[in-house]
C-alpha cells in the first residue's frame, strides 16, 4: 500500500512471505518513506521485520524520462 501525502513525500507499507529455507515461511512486514528532491531524484528509507531478520535500508531512486518521438 502506498499513499502520497503531498508532492514531496510518500509513505508505504505491506505484508509479505519470506522463504529462507525449506523448514517454513516467515511473515514479513515493511514500511517505507520516499522523499522527492526533484522530479528525477528521490531518497527512500525502508524498515523490514520478520521473525529472523530486522533491517533498515537507505537508498536513492532515479527516474529517466523516455525519449519523445
N, C-alpha and C positions, 0 to 999 in steps of 0.2 A: 504494500500500500504506500502510495506517495501523496503528499499534499504540499502544494506550493503556497506558502504563506504570503509572499509578495514577489516582486520581480527579482529580488536578490537572494531569497532564502527558501529552501525546500527541505522538508523532513520526510522520512520514510521509515518503514519497519516491516517485518514479516516473520513468518514461522516456516521452517523447513525441516527436512530429514537429512541427516548426515550418516553415511555408511563408512565407518573407519575400518571395520574388519567383518568377518563372516559370523561373529557372535551375535550381532544385532544392530539395529539402527538407533540413532540418538536424535531426539528432537532438538532443534536449534531455534533460537530467537535472534533477531538482529534489528538494530536501529541505526539510522544514519542522518546526517545533516549535510546539505550541499549549499555552498555559498557561491553565487555567480559574481566573480570580479568584473568580467566583461561579457560580451555576447559569445566569446570563443573560449574563455578560460574560467574554470570553476575549481574550487577546493572542496574536498569531501573528507568527512570523519565518520568512521563506522565502528560500531560495537557489536560483537558477536559472542554468544554464550550458548554452550551446550553442556552436557554432563562431564565431558572430558577436557574441553578447551575453552578458554575465555580469551578474546583478543580485541585489540583496538587498532584500527588502521587509519592512516592519514595519507591522502593522495591528491592528485590533480587530475582534472578531466579537460581535454582539449577537443573542441568542436571544429571540424573542417567543413566549409561550405562547398557544395558540389558546383562544378563548372556550369555556367549557363550556356545554352545553345542559341 
